Each structure stands twice: as C-alpha cells, then as structure tokens.
Amino acid sequence: MKKAISTDRAPKAIGPYSQAILAGDFVFISGQIPIDPNTGEIREGIKDATTQIIKNISAILEELGLTLDSVVKTTVFLTNMEDFKEFNEVYGTFFKKDPPARSTVAVKELPRGVRIEIEAIAYRG
C-alpha cells in the first residue's frame, strides 16, 4: 500500500506527482529543485541551491517524524559537473555520519532552468 505525503513547508509539486510517497517502510521523495516554499523564489548559486533543496527534503521527512539520518540513497542531477565540488562541500555538512549512498548524474537541463535537483529515498524501520 502506498500513501502520498505532502507538506506546506516544501514546494508544491510543479506537475502531476507527489512530493513523496510512503510505501511500507520506505519514503520516496520526488526530485526537489531549489524553490523556497515561503516565497516561491528559486535560490541561485550552487551552494544556496543545495542548501534549499536539502531543507526541502528535510521538511518532507519531518512530516513523517523523520530526519536526514533516515535517508539511505540520493540521486543528484547537475547541469554542470563543474558545480560538483561546491555542491559536495554543502552536501557534506548535512550528511556527516553514515552518509547515504549517492549517484550524481550530469544532465542537459532541469525544470525551471535550475542547476541542480536531488531526489531521496529514506527508510523508516
């Protein structure tokens, strides 16, 4: 059985998808882009964008009583691999102990012209 999860503390979906889906003990968080849910503005600069995205993921997890420590896998999409070093610096500040498994993929473009998108899988067990 699956259940859609949403919160006003993260950006609303910009298409026909859920912010997250709870399926058993797993939470599948849709790709997040750097939208500030309070203003609707897109955060510029890879460091600010990464911070906003991880805050959005955290807000979705908190809706289920979880934290970033529950994340077991992330997939990161970058439009420019030259952003990888700065992205990694910020990402590492959020995932210090036992960081999740991760894939990073270079893509041609992302929704709304952003430079980064991150999706996550968390475990509730």
N, C-alpha and C positions, 0 to 999 in steps of 0.2 A: 504494500500500500504506500502511496506517496501523498505528500501534502505540500502545497505551495506555502512559502514563508515570505513575508514582506514586512518592512518597517519604514516609517517616515524618516528615520534617521540615516537612510541611504537613498541614493537617487532612484526615482521610479524607473521601471523598465521603459526603454525607448522603442520597444517593439513587442510582438506577441510572445513574450517569455516571462518567466517568474524571476524575481530577484534570487530566489533559491528554492530548492526542492529538498524536502526531508524524505528520505527513503530508508526505512529501517533505522540503523544506527549511523547512517551517512547523511551528510548535508552537502549538496552540490550547489555551489554558488556561481551564478552566471558571471560572465566576464564583466568586470567593473572598469569603467573609464573614470578619469579624474573630475567628476562633477561634484561640486559642493551641494549637498542636498538642501541646504538652507537658502542659497542664493540662486542655484541653477547654473552658476558660472563654472567654466572649465578652468582648472588650475594649469597654468603654463609652467614650463621648465620641468625637466625630468624629475628633479628631487621633490618639488612641491606636488607634482602629479602623482608620484609614487606614494608619498605620504597620504594624500587624499584618498587614493584607491584603497590603501590598507586600512584607513579609518572607516571607509565604507564597508569593507569586508568585516571588520570588527563589529560594526553596528548590526550587521545582519546576524552574526554569530551570537551577539548579546541578546538578540530576540529569543534565542533558544537557551539562554543561560550559559553559553559557551564563550571561550576566549580564543585568541590566536593560537594558544597552545594546543587546541584541538585540530588545527589544520595539519593534514597529512600529505597533501600534494597541492602544488600550484602550477599553473601554466601561465607564462608571461609572454606577451606579444609586444615586440618593439618594432617601430617603423625604421629605426636607425640603430644598428648594433654599436655605434659609437657612444650611445647613451648607456651601454651596459655597465660600465664602471661606476658611474654616478648612481644609477638605479640600484646596483648591488650594495653600495655604501648605505643607502637609506633602508633598503630591504633588510639588511643585516641587523639594523637597530631594533627591528620589530620581532625578529626570529633569532634570538641569541642562543637559546638552549634547544638542542634537538630540532634544528630547522626542518621544515617539511621537504619531502622530495620535490624536485622542481624541473621543469623544462622551460627553456627560453627559445622563442622562435622569432625570426625576422620575418616581417610581413610588409607588403607593399603599402597598405593603408589601413586605417581603422575608422570606426564610426565617428562622425563629427570632427574629423581631421586631427584627432588626438594622436600622441606619440606612443602611448602605452595602454595596454589593457591587461588585467590579471583576473584569472578565474581560480577558484579554490575548491578543494574537497576537504571536509572536516569529518571527524569521527567522534560520535557521542558516547561510545562504550566506556 
